[in-house]
Amino acid sequence: MIAALLRRDLAQFFPFTGSGAALPLVFFLAVAMLYPFAVGPDANVLTKTGGGVVWIAALLAAILPVEKLVRADIERGMFDQLRLRGMAEEMMMAVRLLAHWLSFGPPLILAAFPAAALLGLDGPTLHLILIGLLAGTPGLAAIGLIIAALTASLRAGAALSGLLLIPLALPLLIFGAGALARQDVASLGFAGAISLGLVAIAPFAAGAAIRAAREV
């Protein structure tokens, strides 16, 4: 059942297979393309700030599909059916988290190569970006899932998503983008630890939110 659910979720979220599923990847590359026009062609400015822009673009790309992560399946009663078949909400959300990360994490890591070229980033900076995205994108996926589950049953969910995003994402961005500013690989270890903590918490937080949403 878990394998079937994962295949179903991947078919729904993976780029170019679902409606609007490629939007996070397109958004990520669009930010990298437009940013040099906004700040100018100064190579020093782009080198100092480009890495941070990549992280912010990755975060926003991770939460773009928030509205579609769980709301539609709650309305269809899919989670109710899975629960009747004996699957716990935490397991459903763990599978959903994995599918969400696979749908945008690896594509964004690959897209970092053209993004670095557009931003004029050098080899060492690109290396840090790749390591950081590999360590941090699971945490970004966890943030997106938590926000999606918490706001799924609320009419003003979109507005609340922005308020929840800041405190959840700030520690990850501080260490992830900070490692680029200081060229410090050790800071990425803290980003990876935060990401791992978010991944561990997300299925339980999202599962509890799904149970509460079903009872509304």
C-alpha positions as CSV (number, residue, x, y, z in Angstrom):
1,M,0.0,0.0,0.0
2,I,2.9,2.4,0.8
3,A,4.5,1.8,-2.5
4,A,1.3,2.3,-4.4
5,L,0.7,5.6,-2.4
6,L,4.2,6.8,-3.2
7,R,3.7,6.1,-6.9
8,R,0.4,7.9,-6.9
9,D,1.9,11.0,-5.1
10,L,4.9,11.1,-7.4
11,A,2.6,11.0,-10.4
12,Q,0.7,14.0,-9.0
13,F,3.7,16.1,-7.9
14,F,6.6,15.3,-10.2
15,P,7.6,18.0,-12.7
16,F,5.9,17.9,-16.1
17,T,3.5,15.1,-15.1
18,G,0.8,17.0,-13.2
19,S,-1.0,20.3,-13.7
20,G,1.3,23.1,-12.7
21,A,3.8,20.6,-11.3
22,A,6.8,22.2,-13.1
23,L,6.0,25.7,-11.6
24,P,8.6,25.4,-8.7
25,L,11.4,24.6,-11.2
26,V,10.3,27.4,-13.6
27,F,10.1,29.8,-10.7
28,F,13.5,28.9,-9.4
29,L,15.2,29.5,-12.8
30,A,13.2,32.7,-13.3
31,V,14.5,34.2,-10.1
32,A,18.1,33.3,-11.1
33,M,17.5,34.9,-14.5
34,L,15.8,38.1,-13.3
35,Y,18.0,38.8,-10.3
36,P,21.0,40.1,-12.3
37,F,18.7,42.6,-14.1
38,A,17.4,43.8,-10.7
39,V,20.8,44.5,-9.0
40,G,22.9,45.1,-12.1
41,P,25.8,43.2,-13.8
42,D,28.4,43.9,-11.0
43,A,30.1,40.5,-10.6
44,N,31.1,41.3,-6.9
45,V,27.5,42.0,-5.9
46,L,26.2,38.9,-7.7
47,T,28.9,36.8,-6.1
48,K,28.1,38.1,-2.6
49,T,24.3,37.9,-2.8
50,G,23.6,35.3,-5.5
51,G,23.9,32.3,-3.1
52,G,21.4,33.8,-0.7
53,V,19.0,34.4,-3.6
54,V,19.3,30.8,-4.6
55,W,18.3,29.7,-1.1
56,I,15.3,32.1,-1.0
57,A,14.2,30.9,-4.5
58,A,14.5,27.3,-3.3
59,L,12.3,28.0,-0.3
60,L,9.6,29.7,-2.3
61,A,9.7,26.9,-4.9
62,A,9.2,24.4,-2.1
63,I,6.0,26.2,-0.8
64,L,4.5,27.1,-4.2
65,P,2.5,23.8,-4.3
66,V,1.4,24.1,-0.7
67,E,-2.3,24.6,-1.7
68,K,-2.3,21.2,-3.6
69,L,-0.2,19.1,-1.2
70,V,-3.1,17.9,1.1
71,R,-6.2,20.1,0.6
72,A,-7.5,18.3,-2.5
73,D,-7.1,14.8,-0.9
74,I,-8.9,15.9,2.2
75,E,-11.8,17.1,0.1
76,R,-11.9,13.9,-1.9
77,G,-11.8,11.8,1.4
78,M,-8.7,10.0,0.3
79,F,-7.1,10.2,3.8
80,D,-10.4,8.8,5.3
81,Q,-10.2,5.8,2.9
82,L,-6.5,5.2,3.8
83,R,-7.3,5.4,7.5
84,L,-10.1,2.8,7.1
85,R,-7.5,0.5,5.5
86,G,-5.3,0.8,8.5
87,M,-2.7,3.3,7.5
88,A,-1.9,5.9,10.1
89,E,-1.9,9.6,9.3
90,E,1.8,9.9,10.2
91,M,2.6,7.2,7.6
92,M,0.5,9.0,4.9
93,M,2.3,12.2,5.6
94,A,5.8,10.6,5.6
95,V,5.0,9.2,2.1
96,R,3.7,12.6,1.0
97,L,6.8,14.3,2.4
98,L,9.1,11.9,0.4
99,A,7.1,12.5,-2.8
100,H,7.1,16.2,-2.3
101,W,10.9,16.3,-1.9
102,L,11.5,14.0,-4.9
103,S,9.3,16.3,-7.0
104,F,11.3,19.4,-6.4
105,G,14.6,18.7,-4.5
106,P,16.6,16.8,-7.1
107,P,15.3,19.0,-10.0
108,L,16.4,22.1,-8.0
109,I,19.8,20.7,-7.3
110,L,20.3,20.1,-11.1
111,A,18.9,23.6,-11.8
112,A,21.5,25.1,-9.5
113,F,24.1,24.6,-12.3
114,P,22.4,27.0,-14.8
115,A,21.3,29.3,-11.9
116,A,24.9,29.6,-10.9
117,A,25.9,30.5,-14.4
118,L,23.2,33.1,-14.6
119,L,24.3,34.6,-11.3
120,G,28.0,34.4,-12.2
121,L,28.9,32.3,-9.2
122,D,32.3,30.6,-9.0
123,G,33.1,26.9,-8.5
124,P,33.6,26.9,-4.7
125,T,30.3,28.8,-4.2
126,L,28.4,26.4,-6.5
127,H,29.9,23.5,-4.6
128,L,28.5,25.0,-1.3
129,I,25.2,25.6,-2.9
130,L,24.9,22.0,-4.1
131,I,25.8,20.6,-0.7
132,G,23.5,23.0,1.0
133,L,20.5,22.2,-1.3
134,L,21.1,18.5,-0.8
135,A,21.1,19.0,3.0
136,G,18.4,21.7,3.1
137,T,15.8,20.8,0.6
138,P,14.3,17.9,2.7
139,G,13.8,20.5,5.4
140,L,12.1,22.9,3.0
141,A,9.8,20.1,1.8
142,A,9.0,19.4,5.5
143,I,8.1,23.0,6.0
144,G,5.9,23.0,3.0
145,L,4.1,19.9,4.2
146,I,3.6,21.2,7.7
147,I,2.2,24.5,6.4
148,A,-0.1,22.7,3.9
149,A,-1.5,20.4,6.6
150,L,-2.0,23.2,9.2
151,T,-3.8,25.4,6.7
152,A,-5.7,22.8,4.7
153,S,-9.1,23.4,6.5
154,L,-8.8,27.2,6.8
155,R,-10.4,29.7,4.4
156,A,-7.5,32.1,5.0
157,G,-4.9,29.5,4.6
158,A,-2.8,31.4,2.0
159,A,-2.4,34.4,4.3
160,L,-1.6,32.2,7.3
161,S,1.0,30.2,5.3
162,G,3.1,33.3,5.0
163,L,3.0,33.9,8.7
164,L,4.0,30.3,9.5
165,L,6.7,30.2,6.9
166,I,9.0,32.9,8.5
167,P,9.6,31.2,11.9
168,L,9.9,27.7,10.4
169,A,12.3,28.6,7.6
170,L,14.4,31.3,9.2
171,P,16.9,29.0,11.1
172,L,17.5,26.9,7.9
173,L,18.0,30.0,5.8
174,I,20.4,31.6,8.4
175,F,22.8,28.6,8.3
176,G,22.3,27.7,4.7
177,A,22.8,31.2,3.2
178,G,25.3,32.1,5.9
179,A,27.6,29.3,4.8
180,L,27.8,30.9,1.4
181,A,28.5,34.4,2.8
182,R,31.3,33.0,5.0
183,Q,32.4,30.2,2.7
184,D,32.0,27.9,5.7
185,V,31.1,24.3,5.2
186,A,30.6,23.8,8.9
187,S,27.5,26.0,8.8
188,L,26.0,23.6,6.4
189,G,26.2,20.9,9.1
190,F,23.9,23.0,11.2
191,A,21.5,23.5,8.2
192,G,21.5,19.7,7.7
193,A,20.8,19.1,11.4
194,I,17.9,21.5,11.3
195,S,16.6,19.9,8.1
196,L,16.8,16.5,9.6
197,G,14.9,17.7,12.7
198,L,12.1,19.2,10.4
199,V,11.9,15.9,8.5
200,A,11.5,14.0,11.7
201,I,8.8,16.3,13.1
202,A,6.8,16.9,9.9
203,P,4.9,13.5,9.6
204,F,3.7,13.8,13.2
205,A,2.8,17.5,13.0
206,A,1.1,17.1,9.6
207,G,-0.6,13.8,10.7
208,A,-2.1,15.5,13.7
209,A,-3.3,18.4,11.6
210,I,-4.9,16.0,9.1
211,R,-6.8,14.3,11.9
212,A,-8.0,17.7,13.2
213,A,-9.0,18.7,9.6
214,R,-11.1,15.6,9.1
215,E,-13.0,16.3,12.3
216,V,-13.9,19.9,11.3
